[in-house]
């Protein structure tokens, strides 16, 4: 009887030990799985680096700009200075290159600029033999014909031709503005506004007649491209001013058309125009001064 009890106790201890070992093993496996799960979660929560991979350096695209230079304070003749510009580090317009040259290479370079949108007309100059606005002129034209005309890797920049130069690319616009003042470019009426009148009205048809003239920004690209203006700038008004004169002659609200026409009826003021049409070709706003001048001549012929 005693031997049987000892055997039973041994079997019980063996069973409890096996269960205890199984529980310990299961607990270990559970702990391992939990640790791996936590490790995986921690790895997924790590912030990955956002630094972009290094970019291979671009090959330089060097464009050379030969720019007219003259300083009245220095007793020397005008000359051309050459400046290299990497087009990969420059805006697409000639004005961008000029600003880059002035800020990084030569702070003495002088030119006019303002709006950079083709509105003010300040940056008018001669670029590769053509009068235009530097802010509207591309450095690297897309069309092959324009590339040939642009002179390859060299771009030549001069002030507007046949005008007195103040410094570098800055021409003296005094004579041009004085001619513009001479045509009295403002609305003129005989009686003025009546009491309570807010504005001078006109029909849509009359307003449409001014299209193609009021957009002129007085950049002088057209006038300084005209051979007649080159030789007679002191007497011939030039395409820009004559187109503005016609803008007021054609305005239905103005009551001094006859007076304006009479003041233009002059062998030099108007009739120095020989319809060469350089003015229309170079206008950066795509206007037609030659057409306006022809209309003035027609109105005078009909009187």
C-alpha positions as CSV (number, residue, x, y, z in Angstrom):
1,X,0.0,0.0,0.0
2,X,2.8,2.4,0.9
3,X,4.7,1.5,-2.4
4,X,1.6,2.4,-4.4
5,X,1.3,5.8,-2.7
6,X,5.0,6.6,-3.5
7,X,4.5,5.7,-7.1
8,X,1.4,7.9,-7.4
9,X,3.3,10.9,-5.9
10,X,6.2,10.5,-8.3
11,X,3.8,10.4,-11.3
12,X,2.1,13.6,-10.0
13,X,5.4,15.4,-9.6
14,X,6.4,14.4,-13.1
15,X,3.2,15.6,-14.6
16,X,3.4,18.9,-12.8
17,X,7.0,19.4,-14.0
18,X,6.0,18.7,-17.6
19,X,3.1,21.1,-17.4
20,X,5.4,23.7,-15.8
21,X,8.0,23.3,-18.5
22,X,5.4,23.5,-21.2
23,X,4.0,26.7,-19.7
24,X,7.5,28.2,-19.4
25,X,8.2,27.4,-23.1
26,X,4.9,28.8,-24.3
27,X,5.6,32.0,-22.2
28,X,9.0,32.3,-23.7
29,X,7.6,32.0,-27.2
30,X,4.9,34.5,-26.5
31,X,7.4,37.0,-25.1
32,X,9.6,36.5,-28.2
33,X,6.8,37.1,-30.6
34,X,5.7,40.2,-28.7
35,X,9.2,41.6,-28.7
36,X,9.5,41.0,-32.4
37,X,6.1,42.7,-33.0
38,X,7.2,45.7,-30.9
39,X,10.5,45.8,-32.8
40,X,8.7,45.8,-36.1
41,X,6.3,48.5,-35.0
42,X,9.2,50.7,-33.8
43,X,11.1,50.3,-37.1
44,X,8.0,51.3,-39.1
45,X,7.6,54.4,-37.0
46,X,11.2,55.6,-37.6
47,X,11.3,58.7,-39.9
48,X,13.2,58.0,-43.0
49,X,15.6,60.5,-44.4
50,X,14.1,63.0,-46.9
51,X,17.5,64.2,-48.3
52,X,17.3,63.8,-52.1
53,X,20.1,61.9,-53.8
54,X,22.9,64.0,-55.1
55,X,22.2,65.4,-58.6
56,X,24.8,65.2,-61.3
57,X,26.1,68.6,-62.1
58,X,24.8,70.1,-65.4
59,X,27.1,70.9,-68.2
60,X,27.7,74.7,-68.4
61,X,25.8,76.6,-71.1
62,X,28.0,79.6,-71.6
63,X,26.6,82.6,-73.6
64,X,28.8,85.6,-74.2
65,X,27.3,89.1,-74.1
66,X,29.1,91.9,-75.9
67,X,27.7,95.1,-74.4
68,X,28.3,98.7,-75.5
69,X,30.1,100.7,-72.8
70,X,30.7,104.4,-72.5
71,X,31.1,106.5,-69.4
72,X,31.1,110.3,-69.8
73,X,33.3,110.7,-66.7
74,X,36.1,108.7,-68.3
75,X,37.9,110.3,-71.2
76,X,37.8,107.3,-73.6
77,X,36.0,106.2,-76.7
78,X,33.0,103.8,-76.5
79,X,34.0,100.1,-76.4
80,X,32.5,96.6,-76.1
81,X,32.9,94.6,-73.0
82,X,32.3,90.8,-73.1
83,X,30.7,89.0,-70.2
84,X,30.2,85.2,-70.0
85,X,26.9,84.0,-68.5
86,X,25.9,80.4,-67.6
87,X,22.4,80.0,-68.9
88,X,21.7,77.2,-66.4
89,X,21.9,79.8,-63.7
90,X,20.1,82.7,-65.4
91,X,16.5,83.6,-66.3
92,X,15.3,83.2,-69.9
93,X,15.3,86.9,-70.9
94,X,18.0,89.3,-71.9
95,X,17.1,91.6,-69.0
96,X,17.8,88.7,-66.6
97,X,21.3,88.3,-68.0
98,X,21.9,92.1,-67.7
99,X,20.8,92.1,-64.1
100,X,22.9,89.0,-63.4
101,X,26.0,90.7,-65.0
102,X,25.4,93.9,-63.0
103,X,25.0,92.1,-59.7
104,X,27.7,89.5,-60.1
105,X,30.4,90.7,-62.5
106,X,30.3,94.5,-63.2
107,X,28.2,96.8,-60.9
108,X,29.2,99.8,-63.1
109,X,27.0,98.5,-66.0
110,X,24.2,101.0,-66.5
111,X,20.8,100.4,-68.1
112,X,17.1,101.3,-67.6
113,X,14.5,98.8,-66.3
114,X,11.3,98.9,-64.3
115,X,8.3,96.6,-64.8
116,X,9.9,93.5,-66.4
117,X,6.6,92.9,-68.1
118,X,6.8,94.8,-71.4
119,X,4.6,97.6,-70.0
120,X,6.9,100.5,-69.1
121,X,9.2,100.5,-72.2
122,X,12.2,101.4,-70.0
123,X,14.5,98.6,-71.2
124,X,14.3,99.4,-74.9
125,X,17.7,98.7,-76.6
126,X,19.2,97.2,-79.7
127,X,19.8,93.5,-79.3
128,X,21.6,91.7,-82.1
129,X,20.8,94.5,-84.6
130,X,17.0,94.7,-83.7
131,X,15.3,97.3,-81.5
132,X,13.3,95.5,-78.8
133,X,12.6,95.3,-75.1
134,X,15.2,93.4,-73.1
135,X,12.4,92.0,-70.8
136,X,10.6,90.5,-73.8
137,X,13.6,89.2,-75.7
138,X,14.6,85.6,-75.1
139,X,18.3,84.8,-74.7
140,X,18.0,81.4,-76.4
141,X,15.4,81.6,-79.2
142,X,13.6,78.3,-80.0
143,X,13.4,78.6,-83.7
144,X,16.4,77.8,-85.8
145,X,16.1,80.8,-88.0
146,X,16.1,83.0,-84.9
147,X,19.1,81.2,-83.6
148,X,21.0,82.1,-86.8
149,X,19.9,85.7,-86.5
150,X,20.9,85.7,-82.8
151,X,24.6,85.1,-83.8
152,X,25.2,81.8,-82.1
153,X,26.8,81.9,-78.7
154,X,27.5,85.7,-78.8
155,X,24.8,88.4,-78.2
156,X,25.5,92.0,-79.0
157,X,23.7,94.7,-77.1
158,X,23.7,98.4,-77.9
159,X,21.6,101.4,-76.8
160,X,18.8,102.6,-79.2
161,X,20.5,103.7,-82.4
162,X,21.0,107.3,-83.5
163,X,20.3,108.9,-80.1
164,X,22.6,110.7,-77.8
165,X,23.9,108.3,-75.1
166,X,23.9,109.3,-71.4
167,X,25.9,106.3,-70.3
168,X,26.3,102.7,-71.5
169,X,22.8,101.5,-72.6
170,X,20.9,104.6,-71.5
171,X,19.9,106.9,-74.3
172,X,18.8,110.5,-73.9
173,X,15.0,110.5,-74.5
174,X,14.6,114.2,-74.0
175,X,13.9,115.1,-77.7
176,X,11.5,112.1,-78.0
177,X,9.4,113.2,-75.1
178,X,9.4,116.8,-76.2
179,X,8.0,115.8,-79.5
180,X,5.3,113.8,-77.7
181,X,4.4,116.9,-75.7
182,X,4.2,118.9,-78.8
183,X,1.1,117.0,-80.1
184,X,-0.8,117.8,-76.9
185,X,-1.7,114.2,-76.1
186,X,-4.8,114.8,-74.0
187,X,-8.5,115.1,-74.6
188,X,-9.6,118.6,-75.8
189,X,-13.1,119.8,-75.9
190,X,-14.6,123.3,-76.7
191,X,-17.0,123.6,-73.8
192,X,-15.6,121.2,-71.2
193,X,-17.9,119.1,-69.0
194,X,-21.5,120.2,-68.4
195,X,-22.8,120.4,-64.9
196,X,-23.2,116.9,-63.4
197,X,-21.4,115.2,-66.2
198,X,-19.2,112.4,-64.9
199,X,-17.3,111.4,-68.0
200,X,-17.1,111.8,-71.8
201,X,-19.0,108.9,-73.4
202,X,-18.5,107.2,-76.8
203,X,-20.0,104.2,-78.5
204,X,-18.3,100.8,-78.6
205,X,-17.7,101.2,-82.3
206,X,-15.8,104.5,-81.7
207,X,-13.9,103.0,-78.9
208,X,-12.8,100.1,-81.1
209,X,-11.2,102.6,-83.5
210,X,-8.5,103.3,-80.8
211,X,-7.4,99.7,-80.6
212,X,-3.9,99.2,-81.9
213,X,-2.9,102.8,-80.9
214,X,-3.6,103.3,-77.2
215,X,-1.4,100.2,-76.3
216,X,1.7,102.1,-77.3
217,X,4.2,102.3,-74.4
218,X,6.4,105.0,-75.9
219,X,9.5,102.8,-75.8
220,X,10.9,104.5,-79.0
221,X,11.8,101.2,-80.6
222,X,9.9,102.1,-83.8
223,X,11.2,105.7,-84.1
224,X,14.8,104.8,-83.6
225,X,14.5,102.1,-86.3
226,X,13.3,104.6,-88.9
227,X,16.0,106.0,-91.2
228,X,14.0,109.2,-91.7
229,X,14.1,109.7,-88.0
230,X,17.8,109.1,-87.9
231,X,18.5,112.0,-90.2
232,X,15.8,114.4,-89.2
233,X,15.0,113.7,-85.6
234,X,15.0,117.4,-84.9
235,X,12.1,118.0,-87.4
236,X,10.4,114.7,-88.2
237,X,8.1,113.6,-85.3
238,X,8.7,109.9,-85.9
239,X,6.4,106.8,-86.0
240,X,5.6,106.6,-82.3
241,X,4.6,110.3,-81.9
242,X,2.6,110.4,-85.1
243,X,0.7,107.2,-84.1
244,X,-0.2,108.9,-80.8
245,X,-1.3,112.0,-82.7
246,X,-3.6,109.9,-84.8
247,X,-4.9,108.3,-81.7
248,X,-6.4,111.7,-80.6
249,X,-7.4,112.7,-84.1
250,X,-9.5,109.5,-84.3
251,X,-11.0,109.8,-80.8
252,X,-14.7,110.7,-81.2
253,X,-14.7,112.6,-77.9
254,X,-12.0,115.1,-79.0
255,X,-13.3,118.2,-80.7
256,X,-10.0,119.6,-82.2
257,X,-9.4,117.2,-85.0
258,X,-9.0,120.0,-87.6
259,X,-6.5,121.8,-85.4
260,X,-4.5,118.7,-84.8
261,X,-4.4,117.9,-88.6
262,X,-3.3,121.4,-89.5
263,X,-0.4,121.3,-87.1
264,X,0.8,118.0,-88.7
265,X,0.6,119.3,-92.2
266,X,4.3,119.9,-92.6
267,X,6.9,118.7,-95.0
268,X,9.1,117.5,-92.1
269,X,6.8,116.7,-89.2
270,X,4.7,114.2,-91.3
271,X,5.9,113.8,-94.8
272,X,9.4,112.6,-94.0
273,X,7.8,109.2,-93.6
274,X,8.6,107.2,-96.8
275,X,6.7,104.0,-95.7
276,X,9.9,102.0,-95.1
277,X,7.9,100.1,-92.4
278,X,10.8,99.4,-90.1
279,X,8.6,100.8,-87.4
280,X,6.0,98.1,-87.8
281,X,8.5,95.4,-88.0
282,X,10.3,96.1,-84.7
283,X,7.4,97.2,-82.5
284,X,7.5,94.9,-79.4
285,X,3.8,95.4,-78.9
286,X,3.0,94.3,-82.4
287,X,1.4,97.6,-83.4
288,X,1.4,99.3,-86.8
289,X,2.6,102.9,-86.7
290,X,3.0,102.9,-90.5
291,X,-0.7,102.3,-90.9
292,X,-1.6,105.2,-88.6
293,X,0.7,107.6,-90.5
294,X,-1.0,106.6,-93.8
295,X,-4.4,107.4,-92.3
296,X,-3.2,110.9,-91.3
297,X,-2.0,111.5,-94.8
298,X,-5.3,110.3,-96.2
299,X,-7.3,112.6,-93.9
300,X,-5.2,115.6,-95.0
301,X,-5.6,114.6,-98.7
302,X,-9.4,114.5,-98.2
303,X,-9.6,118.0,-96.7
